[in-house]
Amino acid sequence: MTDESFDLSITRLIDAPLEAVWRAWVDHTAEWYCPEPWRAEIVERDLRPGGHSSMIFHGPDGEAMPVEGVFLEVLPQRRIVATDAFAAGWAPRQPFLVRIDAFAPEGGGTRYTATARHWTAIARDQHIAMGFDTGWNTATDQLAAVARRLTVRH
């Protein structure tokens, strides 16, 4: 059983169909995943249960923050669950979170929920101090903009 008091979550009704939001998340991650002026560089992405993910977050002043993990669950157009608790080859790492992205059609749009599930209250509080609310809401704004752009194209 999980202690949901360690969760941080945002939810948003995105004005774009489920297919566009999913495509934005899966195929255009580098365009939205980091709040600007940061950007995400996708190094490796194997979007399947057990698949490895490796990115580098680049900051405006030359910062480079590697982010690595594995996908635990991928249910197309429904949910993606990933964790940073493992590196490539299932090498254990000091875990920070499990990320859960959920997608559901609602009206003509998509109900998107992103949850950061932490192992401890300390990790949750560190994430709050890092700017979880502003950062994840800004990234979600960027995701919504990409999804709307993809909707206009088709």
C-alpha positions as CSV (number, residue, x, y, z in Angstrom):
1,M,0.0,0.0,0.0
2,T,1.3,3.4,-0.9
3,D,1.3,6.5,1.3
4,E,-0.3,9.0,-1.0
5,S,0.7,11.8,1.4
6,F,4.1,11.5,-0.3
7,D,2.5,12.3,-3.7
8,L,2.6,15.6,-5.5
9,S,0.2,15.9,-8.3
10,I,-1.3,18.3,-10.9
11,T,-4.3,17.7,-13.1
12,R,-5.5,19.7,-16.1
13,L,-8.2,19.5,-18.7
14,I,-6.2,20.0,-21.9
15,D,-8.2,21.4,-24.8
16,A,-7.0,18.8,-27.3
17,P,-8.1,15.3,-28.1
18,L,-6.5,12.3,-26.3
19,E,-4.6,11.2,-29.4
20,A,-2.9,14.6,-29.7
21,V,-2.0,14.8,-26.0
22,W,-0.6,11.3,-26.1
23,R,1.4,12.0,-29.3
24,A,2.7,15.2,-27.7
25,W,3.9,13.3,-24.6
26,V,5.4,10.4,-26.6
27,D,6.8,12.0,-29.7
28,H,7.5,15.6,-28.7
29,T,8.9,15.2,-25.2
30,A,11.9,17.4,-25.8
31,E,9.6,20.3,-26.6
32,W,7.7,20.4,-23.3
33,Y,9.3,18.2,-20.6
34,C,11.4,20.9,-19.0
35,P,10.0,24.3,-18.1
36,E,11.6,27.0,-20.3
37,P,14.2,28.3,-20.4
38,W,15.5,24.8,-19.6
39,R,15.3,22.1,-22.3
40,A,15.3,18.4,-22.4
41,E,17.6,16.4,-24.7
42,I,16.4,12.8,-25.2
43,V,19.5,10.5,-25.2
44,E,17.7,7.2,-25.1
45,R,14.0,6.2,-24.8
46,D,12.6,2.7,-24.9
47,L,8.9,3.4,-24.1
48,R,7.9,-0.1,-22.9
49,P,7.7,-1.8,-19.5
50,G,11.4,-2.3,-18.5
51,G,12.6,0.1,-21.1
52,H,15.4,2.5,-20.3
53,S,15.1,6.3,-20.4
54,S,18.0,8.7,-20.4
55,M,17.7,12.5,-20.8
56,I,19.9,15.6,-20.1
57,F,18.2,18.7,-18.8
58,H,20.1,21.8,-20.1
59,G,19.8,25.0,-18.2
60,P,20.1,28.6,-19.6
61,D,23.5,29.1,-18.0
62,G,25.1,25.9,-19.3
63,E,23.9,23.6,-16.6
64,A,23.5,19.9,-17.5
65,M,21.5,17.6,-15.3
66,P,21.4,13.9,-16.4
67,V,18.1,12.1,-15.7
68,E,17.9,8.3,-16.0
69,G,15.3,5.7,-15.2
70,V,13.1,2.9,-16.5
71,F,9.5,2.7,-17.6
72,L,7.4,0.4,-15.3
73,E,4.1,0.5,-17.2
74,V,3.0,1.8,-20.6
75,L,-0.7,1.6,-21.4
76,P,-1.1,3.5,-24.7
77,Q,-3.3,6.6,-24.4
78,R,-4.0,5.7,-20.7
79,R,-0.9,5.8,-18.5
80,I,2.9,5.9,-18.3
81,V,4.7,5.0,-15.1
82,A,8.4,5.5,-14.7
83,T,11.0,5.6,-11.9
84,D,14.5,6.9,-11.4
85,A,15.2,4.1,-8.9
86,F,17.1,2.1,-11.6
87,A,19.6,3.0,-14.3
88,A,20.3,1.0,-17.4
89,G,20.7,-2.8,-16.8
90,W,18.5,-2.5,-13.7
91,A,21.4,-1.0,-11.7
92,P,19.8,0.3,-8.4
93,R,20.1,4.0,-7.7
94,Q,19.0,6.2,-4.9
95,P,15.4,6.7,-5.8
96,F,13.7,10.1,-5.8
97,L,10.3,9.3,-7.3
98,V,7.9,7.3,-9.4
99,R,6.3,9.4,-12.1
100,I,2.7,8.6,-13.1
101,D,1.2,10.3,-16.2
102,A,-2.5,9.5,-16.7
103,F,-4.6,10.4,-19.8
104,A,-8.4,10.2,-20.1
105,P,-10.8,11.6,-22.7
106,E,-13.2,14.2,-21.2
107,G,-15.6,16.1,-23.4
108,G,-13.6,17.1,-26.5
109,G,-10.4,17.3,-24.5
110,T,-8.1,15.3,-22.3
111,R,-7.9,15.0,-18.6
112,Y,-4.2,14.9,-17.9
113,T,-2.8,14.1,-14.4
114,A,0.9,14.0,-13.6
115,T,1.9,12.6,-10.2
116,A,5.3,12.5,-8.5
117,R,5.2,9.7,-5.9
118,H,8.0,9.9,-3.4
119,W,9.4,7.3,-1.0
120,T,9.6,9.7,1.9
121,A,8.2,13.0,3.2
122,I,11.7,14.4,3.0
123,A,12.0,13.6,-0.7
124,R,8.5,15.1,-1.2
125,D,9.4,18.3,0.6
126,Q,12.7,18.6,-1.3
127,H,10.6,18.4,-4.6
128,I,8.3,21.1,-3.3
129,A,11.4,23.3,-2.4
130,M,12.8,22.6,-5.9
131,G,9.7,24.2,-7.4
132,F,7.4,21.3,-8.2
133,D,4.2,23.3,-8.6
134,T,5.7,26.0,-10.9
135,G,7.9,23.6,-12.8
136,W,5.3,20.8,-13.5
137,N,2.5,23.3,-14.2
138,T,4.7,25.1,-16.7
139,A,5.7,21.8,-18.3
140,T,2.0,20.9,-18.6
141,D,1.3,24.3,-20.2
142,Q,4.0,23.4,-22.7
143,L,2.5,19.9,-23.2
144,A,-0.9,21.4,-23.9
145,A,0.5,23.9,-26.4
146,V,2.3,21.1,-28.3
147,A,-0.9,19.0,-28.3
148,R,-3.0,21.9,-29.6
149,R,-0.4,22.5,-32.3
150,L,-0.6,18.9,-33.3
151,T,-4.4,19.1,-33.4
152,V,-4.3,22.1,-35.8
153,R,-2.0,20.2,-38.1
154,H,-4.5,17.3,-38.6
